[in-house]
Amino acid sequence: MARQHVDHSDIVRFAQDKVNLPKDKASGYRAQARRLRERLDSYLSEHPDFSLKKILMAGSLAKGTPLRSLNDIDMACYISGADTPQEVGDLLEYLAERLRTAFPNFKSDQVTPQTYSVTVSFRGSGLDVDVVPILYDGDPDWYGNLVSQDDGSFLETNIAFHLEFIRKRKKEQERHFAQVARLLKFWVKNVKREREDFRFKSFMVELILAHLCDRGDDFADYPEALQHFFTYVARSNLRERIVFDDYYDPSEVGSFSEPIQIIDPVNQANNVSKLYTNSQAEAIVDAALDAGDAIDATLRAPTKGETVYYWQKVFGPSFSM
């Protein structure tokens, strides 16, 4: 893909300046999450029968795909015990109380139940940690039932396996997998600014990208990698089932009725995109077509100004050279 005015190196600079969470901030956020985990580990060493069993960093920071706009950390807390509530609202109150017990230096209002998680607020940094409960029943691989952030239902998951799944793809395409994921998430964010009803969650983006990685697409050239993604979404119309074989046999995956079928790599019974309607799928395909057409147009643009104009159709007005 020949480019006269904007090439791969320009996209790299744009990502560093506008898309990526700066390395020092990412390190600081991870250190804060680590301190929270270490505090709980210390408490558990003295209270082995405590109902909170483990807390792990999750989400984009744990995967290495956070955007510059990150303002909170996702963590998952494993909870075990016969008295653990099964209703979401009661479970969140239960988790909040036990976090306050484990972290007595926090004031009560620093640990606040939300709709599907408990927010722990740090006074010094102003950073929030969103802690999602996982009901844990002693599985040796640490499978448990997570409270879904989509609809509050309980969903079997494995945080460590999810992170291992992403690490494997990052290892196969060092630096590039994570960077292309961030660029695509930035694109989604831009589309959402333009279309309030647009939905395309980050986990779906990452799994489609993982599918392209597994089939052998090369992400080393970012304009081409982005075009691979947009072309796949457009050509498949998001009606091609995506399944992985890291933790189960794909032939054992059952049937699903939803229009988009992207199957959770650690839970063969979970369609990650089960809540997406036909119209929402069509909106994603339309947005991918628009982005792909814009990237094609950059190759024909006679001036740098026109080339930047087309890249702004992908990334918004913050894109500049």
C-alpha positions as CSV (number, residue, x, y, z in Angstrom):
1,M,0.0,0.0,0.0
2,A,1.9,3.0,-1.3
3,R,1.3,6.3,0.5
4,Q,2.7,9.7,-0.3
5,H,1.4,12.0,2.5
6,V,0.5,9.8,5.5
7,D,2.2,6.4,6.1
8,H,2.7,3.9,8.9
9,S,5.1,6.0,10.8
10,D,2.6,8.9,10.8
11,I,0.0,6.6,12.3
12,V,2.5,5.5,14.9
13,R,3.1,9.1,15.9
14,F,-0.6,9.8,16.1
15,A,-1.1,6.8,18.3
16,Q,1.7,7.9,20.7
17,D,0.4,11.5,20.8
18,K,-3.4,11.0,20.9
19,V,-4.4,7.4,21.3
20,N,-2.2,5.5,23.8
21,L,-2.1,5.9,27.5
22,P,1.3,7.3,28.3
23,K,3.7,4.7,29.7
24,D,4.3,6.5,33.0
25,K,0.6,6.8,33.7
26,A,0.0,3.1,32.8
27,S,2.8,2.1,35.1
28,G,1.3,4.2,37.9
29,Y,-2.2,2.8,37.4
30,R,-0.8,-0.8,37.4
31,A,1.1,0.0,40.6
32,Q,-2.0,1.2,42.3
33,A,-3.9,-1.9,41.3
34,R,-1.0,-4.0,42.5
35,R,-1.1,-2.3,45.9
36,L,-4.8,-3.0,46.2
37,R,-4.2,-6.7,45.4
38,E,-1.2,-6.9,47.8
39,R,-3.3,-5.4,50.6
40,L,-6.0,-8.0,50.1
41,D,-3.3,-10.8,49.9
42,S,-1.9,-9.5,53.2
43,Y,-5.3,-9.6,54.8
44,L,-6.0,-13.1,53.5
45,S,-2.7,-14.4,54.9
46,E,-4.0,-13.4,58.4
47,H,-7.6,-14.3,57.7
48,P,-7.6,-17.4,55.5
49,D,-11.3,-18.1,56.0
50,F,-12.3,-14.6,54.7
51,S,-14.9,-14.8,51.9
52,L,-12.9,-12.7,49.5
53,K,-10.3,-15.1,47.9
54,K,-8.5,-13.2,45.2
55,I,-8.5,-9.9,43.3
56,L,-7.1,-9.6,39.8
57,M,-6.7,-6.7,37.5
58,A,-8.8,-7.0,34.4
59,G,-9.9,-4.9,31.4
60,S,-7.8,-2.9,29.0
61,L,-5.1,-2.0,31.4
62,A,-4.4,-5.7,32.2
63,K,-4.5,-6.5,28.5
64,G,-2.2,-3.7,27.5
65,T,-4.8,-2.0,25.3
66,P,-5.9,1.1,27.3
67,L,-6.6,4.4,25.6
68,R,-5.3,7.8,26.7
69,S,-8.8,8.6,28.0
70,L,-8.7,5.8,30.6
71,N,-9.9,7.1,34.0
72,D,-10.6,3.9,36.0
73,I,-9.1,0.4,36.5
74,D,-11.1,-2.8,36.2
75,M,-10.5,-5.5,38.7
76,A,-12.4,-8.8,39.5
77,C,-12.8,-10.1,43.0
78,Y,-13.4,-13.8,43.7
79,I,-16.0,-14.4,46.5
80,S,-16.6,-17.7,48.2
81,G,-18.8,-18.9,51.0
82,A,-22.2,-20.4,51.9
83,D,-23.6,-17.0,53.0
84,T,-22.6,-15.2,49.8
85,P,-25.8,-13.5,48.4
86,Q,-27.0,-14.6,44.9
87,E,-28.9,-11.5,44.0
88,V,-26.8,-8.9,42.3
89,G,-27.8,-5.9,44.5
90,D,-27.2,-7.9,47.7
91,L,-24.0,-9.3,46.4
92,L,-22.6,-5.8,45.7
93,E,-23.4,-4.6,49.2
94,Y,-21.8,-7.8,50.6
95,L,-18.7,-7.1,48.5
96,A,-18.5,-3.5,49.5
97,E,-18.7,-4.4,53.2
98,R,-15.9,-6.9,52.9
99,L,-13.7,-4.6,51.0
100,R,-14.1,-2.0,53.8
101,T,-13.2,-4.7,56.2
102,A,-10.1,-5.8,54.3
103,F,-9.0,-2.2,53.7
104,P,-9.8,-0.4,57.0
105,N,-7.8,2.7,55.9
106,F,-10.5,3.5,53.4
107,K,-13.4,5.7,54.5
108,S,-16.8,4.3,54.0
109,D,-17.7,6.6,51.1
110,Q,-14.5,5.5,49.2
111,V,-16.1,2.1,48.6
112,T,-19.4,2.5,46.8
113,P,-21.7,-0.1,45.2
114,Q,-22.7,0.7,41.6
115,T,-25.1,-1.0,39.2
116,Y,-22.9,-4.1,38.5
117,S,-19.7,-3.3,40.4
118,V,-18.2,-1.7,43.5
119,T,-16.1,1.5,43.0
120,V,-13.1,2.0,45.2
121,S,-11.9,5.6,45.0
122,F,-8.4,6.7,45.8
123,R,-8.2,10.1,47.4
124,G,-4.6,10.9,46.3
125,S,-4.7,10.1,42.6
126,G,-8.4,10.6,42.0
127,L,-8.4,7.2,40.3
128,D,-11.3,4.9,40.6
129,V,-11.1,1.1,40.7
130,D,-14.2,-0.7,39.5
131,V,-14.4,-4.1,41.3
132,V,-16.6,-6.7,39.7
133,P,-17.6,-9.7,41.9
134,I,-17.1,-13.3,40.7
135,L,-18.8,-16.1,42.6
136,Y,-16.2,-18.7,43.2
137,D,-16.7,-22.4,44.1
138,G,-13.2,-23.6,44.4
139,D,-12.4,-24.4,40.8
140,P,-8.6,-25.1,40.5
141,D,-8.4,-23.1,37.3
142,W,-10.3,-20.2,38.9
143,Y,-13.4,-20.3,36.8
144,G,-16.2,-18.5,38.4
145,N,-19.5,-16.7,37.8
146,L,-19.0,-13.0,36.9
147,V,-21.6,-10.3,37.1
148,S,-21.9,-9.3,33.5
149,Q,-21.4,-5.5,32.9
150,D,-23.8,-5.8,29.9
151,D,-27.0,-6.9,31.7
152,G,-26.1,-8.0,35.3
153,S,-26.6,-11.7,34.6
154,F,-24.1,-14.2,36.0
155,L,-21.7,-15.5,33.4
156,E,-19.0,-18.2,33.7
157,T,-15.6,-16.7,33.1
158,N,-11.9,-17.0,33.8
159,I,-10.0,-13.8,34.1
160,A,-6.5,-15.3,34.0
161,F,-7.3,-17.3,30.8
162,H,-8.7,-14.2,29.1
163,L,-5.5,-12.4,29.8
164,E,-3.4,-15.4,28.6
165,F,-5.5,-15.5,25.4
166,I,-4.6,-11.8,24.6
167,R,-1.0,-12.3,25.7
168,K,-0.6,-15.2,23.2
169,R,-1.8,-12.9,20.3
170,K,0.4,-10.1,21.5
171,K,3.4,-12.4,21.5
172,E,2.7,-13.5,17.9
173,Q,2.6,-9.9,16.8
174,E,4.7,-8.1,19.3
175,R,3.6,-4.5,19.8
176,H,1.4,-4.5,16.8
177,F,-1.6,-6.5,18.1
178,A,-2.0,-4.2,21.1
179,Q,-1.4,-1.0,19.0
180,V,-3.9,-1.9,16.3
181,A,-6.5,-2.8,19.0
182,R,-6.0,0.6,20.6
183,L,-6.4,2.3,17.2
184,L,-9.6,0.4,16.5
185,K,-11.0,1.2,19.9
186,F,-10.2,4.9,19.2
187,W,-12.1,4.6,15.9
188,V,-15.1,3.1,17.8
189,K,-15.0,6.0,20.2
190,N,-15.0,8.5,17.3
191,V,-18.0,6.7,15.7
192,K,-19.8,6.9,19.0
193,R,-19.3,10.6,19.2
194,E,-21.0,10.9,15.8
195,R,-23.7,8.3,16.4
196,E,-25.1,8.2,19.9
197,D,-26.8,4.8,19.4
198,F,-23.7,3.1,18.0
199,R,-22.5,0.0,20.0
200,F,-19.4,-2.0,19.5
201,K,-17.8,-3.1,22.7
202,S,-14.0,-3.4,23.0
203,F,-14.0,-7.2,23.7
204,M,-15.7,-7.8,20.4
205,V,-13.1,-5.7,18.6
206,E,-10.3,-7.6,20.3
207,L,-11.8,-11.0,19.4
208,I,-12.3,-10.1,15.8
209,L,-8.7,-8.9,15.7
210,A,-7.6,-12.1,17.4
211,H,-9.4,-14.1,14.7
212,L,-7.5,-12.1,12.0
213,C,-4.3,-12.7,13.8
214,D,-5.0,-16.5,14.0
215,R,-5.7,-16.7,10.3
216,G,-2.3,-15.1,9.6
217,D,-3.0,-11.4,8.9
218,D,0.1,-9.2,9.4
219,F,-0.5,-6.1,11.6
220,A,3.0,-4.6,11.2
221,D,1.7,-2.0,8.8
222,Y,-1.0,-0.1,10.6
223,P,-3.0,1.3,7.7
224,E,-3.1,-2.2,6.1
225,A,-3.9,-3.8,9.4
226,L,-6.8,-1.4,9.9
227,Q,-8.0,-2.1,6.4
228,H,-7.8,-5.9,7.1
229,F,-10.2,-5.4,10.0
230,F,-12.6,-3.1,8.2
231,T,-12.6,-5.4,5.1
232,Y,-13.3,-8.5,7.2
233,V,-16.3,-6.8,9.0
234,A,-17.7,-5.6,5.7
235,R,-17.3,-8.8,3.7
236,S,-18.5,-11.1,6.5
237,N,-21.4,-8.7,7.3
238,L,-20.6,-9.8,10.9
239,R,-22.5,-13.0,10.2
240,E,-19.5,-15.3,10.2
241,R,-19.2,-17.2,13.5
242,I,-15.9,-16.7,15.3
243,V,-14.7,-19.5,17.6
244,F,-11.3,-20.2,19.2
245,D,-9.7,-23.4,20.2
246,D,-7.5,-22.2,23.1
247,Y,-9.6,-23.7,25.9
248,Y,-12.2,-26.0,24.3
249,D,-12.9,-28.0,21.1
250,P,-14.7,-25.7,18.6
251,S,-16.7,-28.7,17.3
252,E,-18.4,-28.9,20.7
253,V,-19.8,-25.3,20.5
254,G,-23.6,-25.4,20.3
255,S,-25.9,-23.3,18.1
256,F,-26.9,-19.7,18.8
257,S,-29.8,-17.7,17.4
258,E,-28.3,-14.2,17.6
259,P,-27.2,-12.4,14.4
260,I,-23.6,-11.8,15.5
261,Q,-21.8,-14.9,17.0
262,I,-18.5,-14.2,18.5
263,I,-17.9,-17.0,21.1
264,D,-16.1,-16.3,24.3
265,P,-12.7,-18.0,24.1
266,V,-12.9,-19.3,27.7
267,N,-16.6,-20.2,27.8
268,Q,-18.1,-22.0,24.8
269,A,-21.7,-21.4,26.0
270,N,-21.3,-17.6,25.9
271,N,-21.9,-15.6,22.8
272,V,-20.0,-12.3,23.6
273,S,-22.3,-10.4,21.1
274,K,-25.6,-12.0,22.2
275,L,-27.2,-8.7,23.0
276,Y,-26.6,-7.1,19.6
277,T,-29.5,-6.8,17.2
278,N,-29.6,-6.9,13.4
279,S,-29.8,-3.1,13.2
280,Q,-26.8,-2.8,15.5
281,A,-24.8,-5.3,13.4
282,E,-25.7,-3.3,10.3
283,A,-24.5,-0.1,11.9
284,I,-21.1,-1.7,12.7
285,V,-20.8,-3.0,9.1
286,D,-21.8,0.5,7.7
287,A,-19.2,2.2,10.0
288,A,-16.5,-0.3,8.8
289,L,-17.4,0.3,5.2
290,D,-17.1,4.1,5.7
291,A,-13.7,3.7,7.4
292,G,-12.4,1.3,4.8
293,D,-13.5,3.6,2.0
294,A,-11.8,6.6,3.7
295,I,-8.5,4.6,4.0
296,D,-8.8,3.7,0.3
297,A,-9.4,7.4,-0.5
298,T,-6.1,8.4,1.3
299,L,-4.2,6.5,-1.5
300,R,-5.8,8.6,-4.2
301,A,-5.7,11.9,-2.4
302,P,-3.4,14.4,-4.3
303,T,-2.5,16.6,-1.3
304,K,-1.5,16.1,2.3
305,G,-4.5,18.2,3.4
306,E,-6.9,15.9,1.6
307,T,-5.2,12.8,2.9
308,V,-5.5,14.1,6.5
309,Y,-9.2,14.9,5.8
310,Y,-9.8,11.2,4.9
311,W,-7.9,10.0,8.0
312,Q,-10.1,12.3,10.1
313,K,-13.1,10.4,8.8
314,V,-11.6,7.4,10.5
315,F,-10.2,8.9,13.7
316,G,-12.0,12.3,14.0
317,P,-10.7,15.8,14.2
318,S,-7.8,15.0,16.6
319,F,-5.9,13.4,13.7
320,S,-3.4,15.9,12.3
321,M,0.0,15.8,10.8
